[in-house]
Amino acid sequence: NWKLDTEWIGRKIIFEEELDSTQLLAKALADQGAVHGTVVIADQQTSGKGTKGRSWYSPAGTGIWMSLIIRPEFGPREAAQLTLAAAVALTRVFRQNDIEAHIKWPNDIYLGGKKLAGILTEMQAEQDYIQHIVLGIGININQTVSEINPDIRNKATSLRIETNKEWKRQELIHLIWKEFENVYSLYIEKGFQEIRDEWMQYALRLGHRVKAATPSTVFEAVFRGIGEDGELILENDDGSTQRLYSAELEWKEE
Ligand code: BTN
């Protein structure tokens, strides 16, 4: 039972020891009319959701698993930009705490070459009107190596593993929502441009070769950044560029 020193995020906070998924509860509450800024937090999720239908391992006591209900003033086309803005906010908070986090396109937070945090946004929209967006953030905080899901131990990490100390989840939650408010205001007032520039400062692999996988093909190209909608810009070996709204990036560490 605690309050955040924020403007609009977390005026209402729902905290549960255990949920199937904060995302599912937030969506249900949003359907019932929950206000802009409502936050749902769980200590443990038994059915955490990742992007692309994957599951998100969310054991008790060790991570930040939370979802924010947003009733935005903008339309569906901007929703992808908002997810990138959230990645910028998270990266800012880590860097303010001397944690050299980076972003892997579109919005995975990486530390020490492994995934530290993920963001999942789900939108309920009718044509050009967004009823609500539920923005979910999952961050591995105090897991030891043995507490990371064995299936992903070679590609996932936690703050504790990378910094050799334990972190106070409550403080980080506060910092994250404060920073997200800053980034959100910047976005509403000035649009995506500045956030996009900042996103690129944090990006992994900018100017380097990546392997891009789409449902239909896998190919190599140079990662040139993101466009006005947050889409991936790749330069092919013949000099042409292509823009992708959905793809998986991979690369070999050099
Ligand atoms: C990803 O696949 O990278 C996105 C992971 C998002 C996980 C968070 S944890 C809080 C919220 N509730 C969920 O079920 N998923 C998101």
py3Dmol code that shows the C-alpha trace and the ligand (Angstrom):
import py3Dmol

protein = """\
ATOM      1  CA  ASN A   1       0.000   0.000   0.000  1.00  0.00           C
ATOM      2  CA  TRP A   2       2.089   2.881  -1.282  1.00  0.00           C
ATOM      3  CA  LYS A   3       1.844   6.027  -3.345  1.00  0.00           C
ATOM      4  CA  LEU A   4       3.914   7.314  -6.197  1.00  0.00           C
ATOM      5  CA  ASP A   5       5.076  10.904  -6.370  1.00  0.00           C
ATOM      6  CA  THR A   6       3.939  11.174  -9.988  1.00  0.00           C
ATOM      7  CA  GLU A   7       1.537  13.399 -11.945  1.00  0.00           C
ATOM      8  CA  TRP A   8      -0.889  10.942 -13.463  1.00  0.00           C
ATOM      9  CA  ILE A   9       0.661   7.489 -13.420  1.00  0.00           C
ATOM     10  CA  GLY A  10      -0.338   5.379 -10.458  1.00  0.00           C
ATOM     11  CA  ARG A  11      -3.085   7.627  -9.062  1.00  0.00           C
ATOM     12  CA  LYS A  12      -4.648   4.210  -8.741  1.00  0.00           C
ATOM     13  CA  ILE A  13      -2.366   1.252  -8.062  1.00  0.00           C
ATOM     14  CA  ILE A  14      -3.474  -2.352  -7.834  1.00  0.00           C
ATOM     15  CA  PHE A  15      -0.907  -4.618  -6.216  1.00  0.00           C
ATOM     16  CA  GLU A  16      -1.354  -8.388  -6.043  1.00  0.00           C
ATOM     17  CA  GLU A  17       0.960 -11.046  -4.665  1.00  0.00           C
ATOM     18  CA  GLU A  18       0.072 -13.339  -7.523  1.00  0.00           C
ATOM     19  CA  LEU A  19      -1.678 -12.818 -10.845  1.00  0.00           C
ATOM     20  CA  ASP A  20      -1.862 -14.793 -14.056  1.00  0.00           C
ATOM     21  CA  SER A  21      -0.643 -11.632 -15.796  1.00  0.00           C
ATOM     22  CA  THR A  22      -0.749  -7.931 -14.911  1.00  0.00           C
ATOM     23  CA  GLN A  23      -1.487  -7.401 -18.581  1.00  0.00           C
ATOM     24  CA  LEU A  24      -4.685  -9.472 -18.428  1.00  0.00           C
ATOM     25  CA  LEU A  25      -5.958  -7.770 -15.270  1.00  0.00           C
ATOM     26  CA  ALA A  26      -5.128  -4.309 -16.641  1.00  0.00           C
ATOM     27  CA  LYS A  27      -6.978  -5.052 -19.888  1.00  0.00           C
ATOM     28  CA  ALA A  28     -10.024  -6.303 -17.966  1.00  0.00           C
ATOM     29  CA  LEU A  29      -9.993  -3.219 -15.735  1.00  0.00           C
ATOM     30  CA  ALA A  30      -9.592  -0.950 -18.762  1.00  0.00           C
ATOM     31  CA  ASP A  31     -12.637  -2.590 -20.368  1.00  0.00           C
ATOM     32  CA  GLN A  32     -14.544  -1.778 -17.183  1.00  0.00           C
ATOM     33  CA  GLY A  33     -13.528   1.883 -17.427  1.00  0.00           C
ATOM     34  CA  ALA A  34     -10.387   2.124 -15.240  1.00  0.00           C
ATOM     35  CA  VAL A  35      -8.833   5.581 -15.442  1.00  0.00           C
ATOM     36  CA  HIS A  36      -5.846   6.735 -17.498  1.00  0.00           C
ATOM     37  CA  GLY A  37      -2.742   6.073 -15.405  1.00  0.00           C
ATOM     38  CA  THR A  38      -4.005   3.019 -13.519  1.00  0.00           C
ATOM     39  CA  VAL A  39      -1.096   0.710 -12.668  1.00  0.00           C
ATOM     40  CA  VAL A  40      -1.274  -3.030 -11.961  1.00  0.00           C
ATOM     41  CA  ILE A  41       1.708  -4.653 -10.239  1.00  0.00           C
ATOM     42  CA  ALA A  42       2.232  -8.286  -9.266  1.00  0.00           C
ATOM     43  CA  ASP A  43       4.963  -9.897  -7.197  1.00  0.00           C
ATOM     44  CA  GLN A  44       4.587 -13.034  -9.266  1.00  0.00           C
ATOM     45  CA  GLN A  45       2.878 -13.932 -12.537  1.00  0.00           C
ATOM     46  CA  THR A  46       1.843 -17.475 -13.262  1.00  0.00           C
ATOM     47  CA  SER A  47       1.155 -16.795 -16.932  1.00  0.00           C
ATOM     48  CA  GLY A  48       3.262 -13.762 -17.879  1.00  0.00           C
ATOM     49  CA  LYS A  49       2.958 -12.677 -21.507  1.00  0.00           C
ATOM     50  CA  GLY A  50       5.826 -11.767 -23.812  1.00  0.00           C
ATOM     51  CA  THR A  51       5.686 -10.338 -27.311  1.00  0.00           C
ATOM     52  CA  LYS A  52       4.716 -12.537 -30.274  1.00  0.00           C
ATOM     53  CA  GLY A  53       2.681 -14.897 -28.110  1.00  0.00           C
ATOM     54  CA  ARG A  54       5.667 -15.979 -26.059  1.00  0.00           C
ATOM     55  CA  SER A  55       5.522 -16.485 -22.317  1.00  0.00           C
ATOM     56  CA  TRP A  56       7.387 -14.305 -19.841  1.00  0.00           C
ATOM     57  CA  TYR A  57       8.932 -16.048 -16.847  1.00  0.00           C
ATOM     58  CA  SER A  58       7.927 -14.026 -13.764  1.00  0.00           C
ATOM     59  CA  PRO A  59       8.915 -15.693 -10.480  1.00  0.00           C
ATOM     60  CA  ALA A  60       8.035 -14.246  -7.064  1.00  0.00           C
ATOM     61  CA  GLY A  61      10.140 -11.683  -5.235  1.00  0.00           C
ATOM     62  CA  THR A  62      12.717 -11.027  -7.919  1.00  0.00           C
ATOM     63  CA  GLY A  63      11.376  -8.915 -10.741  1.00  0.00           C
ATOM     64  CA  ILE A  64       9.243  -5.947 -11.674  1.00  0.00           C
ATOM     65  CA  TRP A  65       6.081  -7.082 -13.430  1.00  0.00           C
ATOM     66  CA  MET A  66       3.684  -4.231 -14.070  1.00  0.00           C
ATOM     67  CA  SER A  67       1.202  -2.771 -16.544  1.00  0.00           C
ATOM     68  CA  LEU A  68      -0.039   0.767 -17.139  1.00  0.00           C
ATOM     69  CA  ILE A  69      -3.416   1.751 -18.596  1.00  0.00           C
ATOM     70  CA  ILE A  70      -3.126   4.655 -21.022  1.00  0.00           C
ATOM     71  CA  ARG A  71      -6.056   6.467 -22.654  1.00  0.00           C
ATOM     72  CA  PRO A  72      -4.088   8.459 -25.184  1.00  0.00           C
ATOM     73  CA  GLU A  73      -4.868  11.637 -27.082  1.00  0.00           C
ATOM     74  CA  PHE A  74      -3.295  10.167 -30.205  1.00  0.00           C
ATOM     75  CA  GLY A  75      -4.384   7.565 -32.712  1.00  0.00           C
ATOM     76  CA  PRO A  76      -3.429   3.934 -33.443  1.00  0.00           C
ATOM     77  CA  ARG A  77      -0.627   4.880 -35.820  1.00  0.00           C
ATOM     78  CA  GLU A  78       1.349   6.410 -32.947  1.00  0.00           C
ATOM     79  CA  ALA A  79       1.063   3.435 -30.626  1.00  0.00           C
ATOM     80  CA  ALA A  80       4.303   1.810 -31.843  1.00  0.00           C
ATOM     81  CA  GLN A  81       6.160   5.039 -31.149  1.00  0.00           C
ATOM     82  CA  LEU A  82       4.894   4.927 -27.587  1.00  0.00           C
ATOM     83  CA  THR A  83       6.475   1.527 -27.028  1.00  0.00           C
ATOM     84  CA  LEU A  84       9.818   2.888 -28.217  1.00  0.00           C
ATOM     85  CA  ALA A  85       9.321   5.886 -25.920  1.00  0.00           C
ATOM     86  CA  ALA A  86       8.863   3.499 -23.008  1.00  0.00           C
ATOM     87  CA  ALA A  87      12.157   1.801 -23.897  1.00  0.00           C
ATOM     88  CA  VAL A  88      13.830   5.220 -23.837  1.00  0.00           C
ATOM     89  CA  ALA A  89      12.374   5.955 -20.388  1.00  0.00           C
ATOM     90  CA  LEU A  90      13.611   2.628 -19.013  1.00  0.00           C
ATOM     91  CA  THR A  91      17.064   3.121 -20.490  1.00  0.00           C
ATOM     92  CA  ARG A  92      17.266   6.607 -18.970  1.00  0.00           C
ATOM     93  CA  VAL A  93      16.490   5.234 -15.515  1.00  0.00           C
ATOM     94  CA  PHE A  94      19.132   2.525 -15.826  1.00  0.00           C
ATOM     95  CA  ARG A  95      21.768   4.977 -17.053  1.00  0.00           C
ATOM     96  CA  GLN A  96      20.947   7.438 -14.248  1.00  0.00           C
ATOM     97  CA  ASN A  97      21.915   4.554 -11.972  1.00  0.00           C
ATOM     98  CA  ASP A  98      25.204   3.878 -13.807  1.00  0.00           C
ATOM     99  CA  ILE A  99      23.812   0.846 -15.569  1.00  0.00           C
ATOM    100  CA  GLU A 100      24.901   0.833 -19.222  1.00  0.00           C
ATOM    101  CA  ALA A 101      21.676  -0.445 -20.714  1.00  0.00           C
ATOM    102  CA  HIS A 102      21.048  -0.483 -24.459  1.00  0.00           C
ATOM    103  CA  ILE A 103      17.996  -1.033 -26.618  1.00  0.00           C
ATOM    104  CA  LYS A 104      17.639  -3.818 -29.125  1.00  0.00           C
ATOM    105  CA  TRP A 105      15.079  -2.941 -31.787  1.00  0.00           C
ATOM    106  CA  PRO A 106      12.272  -2.432 -31.201  1.00  0.00           C
ATOM    107  CA  ASN A 107      12.093  -2.331 -27.419  1.00  0.00           C
ATOM    108  CA  ASP A 108      14.133  -4.939 -25.625  1.00  0.00           C
ATOM    109  CA  ILE A 109      16.482  -3.625 -22.964  1.00  0.00           C
ATOM    110  CA  TYR A 110      19.884  -5.289 -22.997  1.00  0.00           C
ATOM    111  CA  LEU A 111      22.712  -5.302 -20.480  1.00  0.00           C
ATOM    112  CA  GLY A 112      26.004  -7.101 -20.851  1.00  0.00           C
ATOM    113  CA  GLY A 113      24.866  -8.662 -24.124  1.00  0.00           C
ATOM    114  CA  LYS A 114      21.755 -10.233 -22.611  1.00  0.00           C
ATOM    115  CA  LYS A 115      18.116  -9.263 -22.270  1.00  0.00           C
ATOM    116  CA  LEU A 116      17.271  -7.498 -19.028  1.00  0.00           C
ATOM    117  CA  ALA A 117      13.780  -6.184 -19.678  1.00  0.00           C
ATOM    118  CA  GLY A 118      10.943  -6.334 -22.164  1.00  0.00           C
ATOM    119  CA  ILE A 119       7.955  -4.195 -23.045  1.00  0.00           C
ATOM    120  CA  LEU A 120       4.602  -5.352 -24.331  1.00  0.00           C
ATOM    121  CA  THR A 121       1.960  -2.905 -25.533  1.00  0.00           C
ATOM    122  CA  GLU A 122      -1.536  -4.007 -26.375  1.00  0.00           C
ATOM    123  CA  MET A 123      -4.079  -1.682 -27.871  1.00  0.00           C
ATOM    124  CA  GLN A 124      -7.856  -1.714 -27.915  1.00  0.00           C
ATOM    125  CA  ALA A 125      -8.867   0.452 -30.858  1.00  0.00           C
ATOM    126  CA  GLU A 126     -11.782   1.102 -33.179  1.00  0.00           C
ATOM    127  CA  GLN A 127     -10.662   2.477 -36.535  1.00  0.00           C
ATOM    128  CA  ASP A 128      -8.951   5.762 -35.668  1.00  0.00           C
ATOM    129  CA  TYR A 129      -9.834   5.850 -32.001  1.00  0.00           C
ATOM    130  CA  ILE A 130      -7.851   4.163 -29.230  1.00  0.00           C
ATOM    131  CA  GLN A 131      -9.981   3.041 -26.304  1.00  0.00           C
ATOM    132  CA  HIS A 132      -6.942   2.132 -24.299  1.00  0.00           C
ATOM    133  CA  ILE A 133      -3.370   0.939 -24.467  1.00  0.00           C
ATOM    134  CA  VAL A 134      -1.982  -1.408 -21.841  1.00  0.00           C
ATOM    135  CA  LEU A 135       1.776  -0.973 -21.564  1.00  0.00           C
ATOM    136  CA  GLY A 136       3.444  -3.887 -19.779  1.00  0.00           C
ATOM    137  CA  ILE A 137       6.985  -3.754 -18.435  1.00  0.00           C
ATOM    138  CA  GLY A 138       8.915  -6.777 -17.205  1.00  0.00           C
ATOM    139  CA  ILE A 139      12.382  -6.348 -15.673  1.00  0.00           C
ATOM    140  CA  ASN A 140      14.602  -9.015 -14.184  1.00  0.00           C
ATOM    141  CA  ILE A 141      15.906  -7.409 -11.012  1.00  0.00           C
ATOM    142  CA  ASN A 142      17.239  -9.645  -8.247  1.00  0.00           C
ATOM    143  CA  GLN A 143      17.425 -13.082  -9.838  1.00  0.00           C
ATOM    144  CA  THR A 144      20.645 -15.031  -9.431  1.00  0.00           C
ATOM    145  CA  VAL A 145      21.838 -17.053 -12.420  1.00  0.00           C
ATOM    146  CA  SER A 146      20.113 -20.164 -11.095  1.00  0.00           C
ATOM    147  CA  GLU A 147      16.850 -18.239 -10.837  1.00  0.00           C
ATOM    148  CA  ILE A 148      16.870 -17.323 -14.530  1.00  0.00           C
ATOM    149  CA  ASN A 149      14.738 -19.673 -16.626  1.00  0.00           C
ATOM    150  CA  PRO A 150      17.229 -22.392 -17.728  1.00  0.00           C
ATOM    151  CA  ASP A 151      15.905 -22.321 -21.298  1.00  0.00           C
ATOM    152  CA  ILE A 152      17.067 -18.742 -21.782  1.00  0.00           C
ATOM    153  CA  ARG A 153      20.056 -18.539 -19.433  1.00  0.00           C
ATOM    154  CA  ASN A 154      22.450 -17.806 -22.285  1.00  0.00           C
ATOM    155  CA  LYS A 155      20.418 -14.797 -23.434  1.00  0.00           C
ATOM    156  CA  ALA A 156      18.670 -13.361 -20.363  1.00  0.00           C
ATOM    157  CA  THR A 157      20.124 -11.600 -17.347  1.00  0.00           C
ATOM    158  CA  SER A 158      19.112  -9.607 -14.261  1.00  0.00           C
ATOM    159  CA  LEU A 159      20.283  -6.345 -12.689  1.00  0.00           C
ATOM    160  CA  ARG A 160      21.740  -8.302  -9.801  1.00  0.00           C
ATOM    161  CA  ILE A 161      23.735 -10.608 -12.051  1.00  0.00           C
ATOM    162  CA  GLU A 162      25.194  -7.656 -13.977  1.00  0.00           C
ATOM    163  CA  THR A 163      25.865  -5.313 -11.028  1.00  0.00           C
ATOM    164  CA  ASN A 164      26.575  -7.776  -8.198  1.00  0.00           C
ATOM    165  CA  LYS A 165      24.127  -6.138  -5.854  1.00  0.00           C
ATOM    166  CA  GLU A 166      20.475  -6.269  -4.953  1.00  0.00           C
ATOM    167  CA  TRP A 167      18.130  -3.503  -6.034  1.00  0.00           C
ATOM    168  CA  LYS A 168      15.039  -2.101  -4.326  1.00  0.00           C
ATOM    169  CA  ARG A 169      12.164  -2.782  -6.661  1.00  0.00           C
ATOM    170  CA  GLN A 170       9.891  -0.140  -5.161  1.00  0.00           C
ATOM    171  CA  GLU A 171      12.426   2.643  -5.775  1.00  0.00           C
ATOM    172  CA  LEU A 172      12.978   1.556  -9.340  1.00  0.00           C
ATOM    173  CA  ILE A 173       9.234   1.401 -10.011  1.00  0.00           C
ATOM    174  CA  HIS A 174       8.948   4.960  -8.789  1.00  0.00           C
ATOM    175  CA  LEU A 175      11.855   6.171 -10.946  1.00  0.00           C
ATOM    176  CA  ILE A 176      10.486   4.377 -13.992  1.00  0.00           C
ATOM    177  CA  TRP A 177       7.019   5.906 -13.848  1.00  0.00           C
ATOM    178  CA  LYS A 178       8.460   9.382 -13.130  1.00  0.00           C
ATOM    179  CA  GLU A 179      10.695   9.061 -16.168  1.00  0.00           C
ATOM    180  CA  PHE A 180       7.936   7.629 -18.292  1.00  0.00           C
ATOM    181  CA  GLU A 181       5.855  10.703 -17.466  1.00  0.00           C
ATOM    182  CA  ASN A 182       8.723  12.914 -18.650  1.00  0.00           C
ATOM    183  CA  VAL A 183       9.095  11.030 -21.888  1.00  0.00           C
ATOM    184  CA  TYR A 184       5.321  10.900 -22.413  1.00  0.00           C
ATOM    185  CA  SER A 185       5.025  14.704 -22.022  1.00  0.00           C
ATOM    186  CA  LEU A 186       7.922  15.211 -24.397  1.00  0.00           C
ATOM    187  CA  TYR A 187       6.156  12.966 -26.871  1.00  0.00           C
ATOM    188  CA  ILE A 188       2.797  14.738 -26.572  1.00  0.00           C
ATOM    189  CA  GLU A 189       4.360  18.209 -26.772  1.00  0.00           C
ATOM    190  CA  LYS A 190       7.056  17.716 -29.397  1.00  0.00           C
ATOM    191  CA  GLY A 191       6.224  14.510 -31.212  1.00  0.00           C
ATOM    192  CA  PHE A 192       8.437  11.524 -31.860  1.00  0.00           C
ATOM    193  CA  GLN A 193      11.539  13.208 -33.322  1.00  0.00           C
ATOM    194  CA  GLU A 194      13.542  13.828 -30.131  1.00  0.00           C
ATOM    195  CA  ILE A 195      12.615  10.477 -28.658  1.00  0.00           C
ATOM    196  CA  ARG A 196      13.672   8.807 -31.872  1.00  0.00           C
ATOM    197  CA  ASP A 197      17.076  10.536 -31.756  1.00  0.00           C
ATOM    198  CA  GLU A 198      17.542   9.471 -28.152  1.00  0.00           C
ATOM    199  CA  TRP A 199      16.417   5.932 -28.960  1.00  0.00           C
ATOM    200  CA  MET A 200      19.152   5.765 -31.614  1.00  0.00           C
ATOM    201  CA  GLN A 201      21.800   6.857 -29.095  1.00  0.00           C
ATOM    202  CA  TYR A 202      20.928   3.808 -27.024  1.00  0.00           C
ATOM    203  CA  ALA A 203      20.499   1.371 -29.893  1.00  0.00           C
ATOM    204  CA  LEU A 204      22.559  -1.772 -30.197  1.00  0.00           C
ATOM    205  CA  ARG A 205      24.112  -2.536 -33.564  1.00  0.00           C
ATOM    206  CA  LEU A 206      23.464   0.827 -35.249  1.00  0.00           C
ATOM    207  CA  GLY A 207      25.619   0.971 -38.405  1.00  0.00           C
ATOM    208  CA  HIS A 208      26.451  -2.725 -38.140  1.00  0.00           C
ATOM    209  CA  ARG A 209      25.376  -5.887 -39.882  1.00  0.00           C
ATOM    210  CA  VAL A 210      22.392  -7.745 -38.524  1.00  0.00           C
ATOM    211  CA  LYS A 211      20.461 -10.794 -39.519  1.00  0.00           C
ATOM    212  CA  ALA A 212      16.806  -9.923 -39.931  1.00  0.00           C
ATOM    213  CA  ALA A 213      14.135 -12.593 -39.816  1.00  0.00           C
ATOM    214  CA  THR A 214      10.584 -11.993 -41.027  1.00  0.00           C
ATOM    215  CA  PRO A 215       7.926 -14.692 -41.285  1.00  0.00           C
ATOM    216  CA  SER A 216       8.858 -15.160 -44.955  1.00  0.00           C
ATOM    217  CA  THR A 217      12.659 -14.643 -45.146  1.00  0.00           C
ATOM    218  CA  VAL A 218      15.958 -14.322 -43.321  1.00  0.00           C
ATOM    219  CA  PHE A 219      18.635 -12.006 -44.703  1.00  0.00           C
ATOM    220  CA  GLU A 220      21.610  -9.886 -43.699  1.00  0.00           C
ATOM    221  CA  ALA A 221      21.777  -6.102 -43.960  1.00  0.00           C
ATOM    222  CA  VAL A 222      23.184  -3.052 -42.177  1.00  0.00           C
ATOM    223  CA  PHE A 223      21.029  -1.515 -39.441  1.00  0.00           C
ATOM    224  CA  ARG A 224      20.638   2.192 -40.266  1.00  0.00           C
ATOM    225  CA  GLY A 225      18.193   3.249 -37.558  1.00  0.00           C
ATOM    226  CA  ILE A 226      14.494   3.820 -37.168  1.00  0.00           C
ATOM    227  CA  GLY A 227      12.069   5.880 -39.216  1.00  0.00           C
ATOM    228  CA  GLU A 228       9.282   8.287 -38.366  1.00  0.00           C
ATOM    229  CA  ASP A 229       6.978   5.545 -37.153  1.00  0.00           C
ATOM    230  CA  GLY A 230       9.695   3.672 -35.306  1.00  0.00           C
ATOM    231  CA  GLU A 231      10.090   1.195 -38.144  1.00  0.00           C
ATOM    232  CA  LEU A 232      13.388  -0.565 -38.781  1.00  0.00           C
ATOM    233  CA  ILE A 233      15.566   0.855 -41.565  1.00  0.00           C
ATOM    234  CA  LEU A 234      17.969  -1.613 -43.162  1.00  0.00           C
ATOM    235  CA  GLU A 235      20.503  -1.086 -45.929  1.00  0.00           C
ATOM    236  CA  ASN A 236      20.908  -4.011 -48.284  1.00  0.00           C
ATOM    237  CA  ASP A 237      24.221  -4.991 -49.849  1.00  0.00           C
ATOM    238  CA  ASP A 238      23.130  -3.468 -53.182  1.00  0.00           C
ATOM    239  CA  GLY A 239      22.716  -0.076 -51.465  1.00  0.00           C
ATOM    240  CA  SER A 240      18.921  -0.083 -51.422  1.00  0.00           C
ATOM    241  CA  THR A 241      17.089   0.506 -48.168  1.00  0.00           C
ATOM    242  CA  GLN A 242      14.093  -1.256 -46.794  1.00  0.00           C
ATOM    243  CA  ARG A 243      11.751  -0.521 -43.940  1.00  0.00           C
ATOM    244  CA  LEU A 244      10.281  -3.233 -41.744  1.00  0.00           C
ATOM    245  CA  TYR A 245       7.567  -2.850 -39.130  1.00  0.00           C
ATOM    246  CA  SER A 246       8.052  -6.324 -37.744  1.00  0.00           C
ATOM    247  CA  ALA A 247      11.167  -8.498 -37.740  1.00  0.00           C
ATOM    248  CA  GLU A 248      13.526 -10.266 -35.399  1.00  0.00           C
ATOM    249  CA  LEU A 249      17.137  -9.112 -35.304  1.00  0.00           C
ATOM    250  CA  GLU A 250      20.119 -11.257 -34.524  1.00  0.00           C
ATOM    251  CA  TRP A 251      23.853 -10.888 -34.846  1.00  0.00           C
ATOM    252  CA  LYS A 252      27.085 -12.533 -33.918  1.00  0.00           C
ATOM    253  CA  GLU A 253      29.127 -10.701 -31.272  1.00  0.00           C
ATOM    254  CA  GLU A 254      32.478  -9.666 -32.769  1.00  0.00           C
TER     255      GLU A 254
END
"""
ligand_1 = """\
16
BTN
C 8.826 -9.184 -24.197
O 8.517 -10.262 -24.711
O 9.965 -8.727 -24.317
C 7.805 -8.396 -23.413
C 7.721 -8.859 -21.989
C 6.679 -8.113 -21.174
C 6.526 -8.699 -19.791
C 5.635 -7.871 -18.914
S 5.673 -8.352 -17.225
C 4.331 -7.292 -16.879
C 3.362 -7.433 -18.041
N 2.467 -8.556 -17.817
C 2.686 -9.527 -18.687
O 2.074 -10.615 -18.704
N 3.656 -9.188 -19.554
C 4.164 -7.862 -19.278
"""
view = py3Dmol.view(width=600, height=400)
view.addModel(protein, "pdb")
view.setStyle({"model": 0}, {"cartoon": {"style": "trace"}})
view.addModel(ligand_1, "xyz")
view.setStyle({"model": 1}, {"stick": {}})
view.zoomTo()
view.show()
